[in-house]
Amino acid sequence: MRGLRRKIHAITDEVIDTGKFHYGPQTRNLEKALRDAWGGHPVATTSCTQALMLSLHAAGIRPGDEVIVLSATFAATAFAVSAMGAVPVIVDVAEPTLTLCPKALADAVTRRTRAVIPVHLHGHMADMPAINEVAAQHKLTVIEDCAQAPGASLDGKAAGTWGDFGCFSFWVGKNIGGIDDAGAVVTNSPERAEQVRRLTNMGRDGRDRHTHHLRGHRARLGEVNAGILTEQLALLPSWIDRRNAIARRYTSAFAELPVTTPVVQDGHVHAFYKYAIGCEDMTGLTAHLCAQGIEAEQVYPYVLSEQPAFEEIEHRSRITSKSDPAKRRLCLPAYPELTDAEVTRIAEAVTSFFAPR
């Protein structure tokens, strides 16, 4: 973000000068850039959480419907389902990617199931061909949670364009991000895109601000964030290349260590939002790295059903010990601004933890 400081100031000045703070030229440019980069029909919004809710709303999800979600994900994936009055059904991950297990999905379907939300965890896409096959058999809406996967793809097809809806986070800490919260929905039809766009604007159609055609949401993206994201989207391919280069160096450095490293399956481009490793002593390794000034984060130490909030949220948990590996992952720094020297220092710090004492 520091490297874009002057551009951000120029975008801010431009937005102030035009006096158009929502649904203006910056947002139109961003949506066109997303369409050119990934395909589909994009609609900018305020966060991935809102994107999920908008997609569930547009898909006609009603109170009492069941929506299948992954055990290892940010709480917002299930919170969005609950906010619509629907019931999250929590299922197991599949190794080695820790994404949604297609068999667990198939086993969890009931007569009340209406949708599935596969999560592209850490930047690696779920097995979308298998998930789509199950969804087609049971007429389920597929809503991809791509919060961690801008820039990921499978067989040349971008994350977010395999299902009926793709939901993206452009929070400041993601692979591309604005100066606070931001997101987008990518749909596979212009009609759905128009519906989602109205929903972001309190159900209005953009022509008459006094007429609300749908029960909508306040979910419009600001013009400043839209302008920043358009600039970053052009840089994303080079940033993904850098993240992958860092990941390869880590994987090579850790080859002889007793750690589990990320796997990139055939046909996939991994976005490496996180480089997540597993080992027996997560607490010890975290403390060891912290003592050397290296921040490492255990992102999901709990599966969804273990979160206290779910004591008050109607849900069904079908998870087993197969989801336990997802709780034992430590994320190392892997952002593109890291220098080669910093990557080497991090790799050496991890290696030194396992050295004989």
Secondary structure, DSSP 4 states (H G I P E B T S, - for coil): -GGGHHHHHHHHHHHHHHT--BSSHHHHHHHHHHHHHH-SEEEEES-HHHHHHHHHHHTT--TT-EEEEESSS-THHHHHHHHTT-EEEEE-EETTTTEE-HHHHHHH--TTEEEEE-B-GGGPPP-HHHHHHHHHHHT-EEEEE-TT-TT-EETTEETTSSSSEEEEE--TTSSS--SS--EEEEESSHHHHHHHHHHHBTT--SS-TT---S---B-PPBHHHHHHHHHHHHHHHHHHHHHHHHHHHHHHHTTTSS-B-----TTEE---S-EEEB-S-HHHHHHHHHHTT---B---SS-GGGSGGGGSS--EE---GGGGGGGS-EEEP--TT--HHHHHHHHHHHHHHTS--
